[in-house]
Amino acid sequence: MCVRTMDVTWKTNIWKNEYRLFRGKLIVGLLKRNTWNNDAYGEFNGSLLRFKSLGFWKAKTQIRDIEDQRTLGHITYNLWKGTAIIEYEAQEYLCTFSHWKHNNWSVRAGAESAEYRMNFWHSKGEIQIEYLPDALVLAGLYAQSYYGVLSMA
């Protein structure tokens, strides 16, 4: 599903392993990351996905269907530049961070984009979505959590 434009807020817990997405007071999504192996599963507006890290120090994550039967794409991280390429259903999206703290970032390809802003001290943030498929909104949130785990290591 691809929504034209939408503003979403999100909140996370102190361990940053669960993100809840809201439209107003209505919960519209969830991203839950396993602290030990960095795998995750998520749902946003009906898009159900799994993220399977290919090893803690390997800079790649598979995007899989919720049943873990098919690979739908992958995220490749460039750790030196602090960027990522998200390939999903044969299209590439660029994930870039605008600050070394990784508290502002975007996912985009052409007219499709999502802008993420995080308030680090309050474990919450907002996402402004323009035409981006729901699965890519989750992938952008996962990419930030991946870099967050690396910065704590």
C-alpha positions as CSV (number, residue, x, y, z in Angstrom):
1,M,0.0,0.0,0.0
2,C,1.3,3.5,-0.8
3,V,-0.3,6.5,0.8
4,R,0.2,9.9,-1.0
5,T,1.0,12.0,2.1
6,M,0.8,11.3,5.7
7,D,2.3,12.4,9.0
8,V,3.0,9.7,11.6
9,T,4.6,9.9,15.0
10,W,6.4,7.1,16.8
11,K,7.6,6.2,20.3
12,T,10.1,3.7,21.5
13,N,11.0,2.2,24.8
14,I,14.1,2.8,26.8
15,W,15.9,-0.2,25.1
16,K,14.9,1.1,21.7
17,N,13.8,-2.4,20.6
18,E,10.1,-1.6,20.1
19,Y,8.8,1.2,18.0
20,R,5.1,2.0,18.0
21,L,3.7,4.2,15.1
22,F,0.7,6.5,15.6
23,R,-1.6,8.6,13.4
24,G,-3.0,10.9,16.1
25,K,-3.8,8.6,19.0
26,L,-4.5,5.6,16.8
27,I,-1.7,2.9,16.6
28,V,-1.0,2.1,13.0
29,G,2.2,0.2,13.2
30,L,4.9,-1.6,15.2
31,L,8.6,-2.5,14.7
32,K,10.0,-5.0,17.2
33,R,13.7,-5.7,17.1
34,N,15.4,-8.6,18.9
35,T,18.2,-7.2,21.0
36,W,20.5,-10.2,20.7
37,N,20.6,-10.8,17.0
38,N,19.2,-7.6,15.5
39,D,16.4,-9.3,13.6
40,A,13.0,-7.6,13.6
41,Y,9.5,-7.9,12.5
42,G,7.1,-5.1,11.8
43,E,3.7,-4.0,10.6
44,F,2.5,-0.7,9.1
45,N,-0.8,-0.1,7.5
46,G,-1.1,-3.8,6.7
47,S,2.4,-4.3,5.4
48,L,3.9,-7.2,7.4
49,L,7.7,-7.7,7.2
50,R,10.6,-9.4,8.8
51,F,14.2,-8.0,8.8
52,K,16.9,-10.6,9.1
53,S,20.4,-9.3,9.8
54,L,23.1,-11.4,8.1
55,G,25.4,-11.2,11.1
56,F,26.2,-8.5,13.6
57,W,29.2,-7.1,11.8
58,K,27.9,-7.8,8.3
59,A,26.5,-4.7,6.7
60,K,23.4,-6.2,5.1
61,T,19.9,-7.1,6.2
62,Q,17.3,-9.1,4.3
63,I,13.7,-7.8,4.0
64,R,11.5,-10.9,4.1
65,D,7.7,-11.6,4.1
66,I,6.2,-12.1,7.5
67,E,6.1,-15.9,7.1
68,D,9.9,-15.8,6.4
69,Q,9.4,-17.7,3.1
70,R,10.5,-15.1,0.5
71,T,13.1,-12.4,0.3
72,L,11.5,-9.1,-0.9
73,G,14.6,-7.0,-0.8
74,H,17.6,-6.0,1.3
75,I,19.3,-3.1,3.0
76,T,23.0,-2.6,2.4
77,Y,24.7,-0.3,4.8
78,N,27.7,1.9,4.1
79,L,29.1,2.2,7.6
80,W,31.8,4.8,6.6
81,K,29.3,7.2,5.0
82,G,26.4,6.5,7.4
83,T,24.1,5.7,4.5
84,A,22.1,2.7,3.3
85,I,20.7,1.5,0.0
86,I,17.3,-0.2,0.4
87,E,16.3,-2.4,-2.4
88,Y,12.7,-3.5,-2.3
89,E,10.8,-5.2,-5.1
90,A,13.5,-4.4,-7.7
91,Q,13.6,-0.6,-6.9
92,E,16.4,1.2,-5.0
93,Y,15.9,3.8,-2.3
94,L,18.6,5.8,-0.7
95,C,18.6,6.2,3.1
96,T,20.7,9.1,4.3
97,F,21.3,10.6,7.7
98,S,21.7,14.4,8.0
99,H,23.5,14.3,11.3
100,W,26.2,12.1,12.9
101,K,23.8,11.3,15.8
102,H,21.5,9.7,13.2
103,N,18.5,11.7,14.6
104,N,17.3,13.0,11.3
105,W,17.2,10.9,8.1
106,S,15.3,10.3,4.9
107,V,14.4,7.5,2.6
108,R,13.8,8.5,-1.0
109,A,13.7,7.5,-4.7
110,G,12.4,10.2,-7.1
111,A,9.1,11.6,-5.8
112,E,8.7,8.9,-3.1
113,S,10.2,9.9,0.2
114,A,9.9,9.8,4.0
115,E,11.6,12.3,6.3
116,Y,12.3,11.1,9.9
117,R,13.0,13.3,12.9
118,M,13.9,11.9,16.3
119,N,13.8,13.6,19.7
120,F,16.6,11.5,21.2
121,W,16.0,12.5,24.8
122,H,12.3,11.6,24.7
123,S,12.5,8.4,22.6
124,K,10.0,9.7,20.1
125,G,9.8,11.2,16.6
126,E,7.8,11.9,13.6
127,I,7.8,10.8,10.0
128,Q,6.5,12.8,7.0
129,I,5.6,10.4,4.2
130,E,5.3,11.4,0.5
131,Y,4.1,8.5,-1.8
132,L,6.5,6.1,-0.1
133,P,5.3,2.4,0.2
134,D,4.5,1.4,3.7
135,A,7.2,-1.3,3.7
136,L,9.8,1.3,3.0
137,V,8.7,3.4,6.0
138,L,9.4,0.4,8.2
139,A,12.7,-0.3,6.4
140,G,13.8,3.3,7.1
141,L,13.0,3.0,10.8
142,Y,14.8,-0.4,10.9
143,A,17.9,1.2,9.2
144,Q,18.1,3.9,11.9
145,S,17.8,1.3,14.7
146,Y,20.6,-0.7,13.0
147,Y,22.9,2.3,13.2
148,G,21.8,2.9,16.7
149,V,22.9,-0.6,17.8
150,L,26.3,-0.1,16.1
151,S,26.9,3.2,17.9
152,M,26.2,1.5,21.3
153,A,28.7,-1.4,20.5
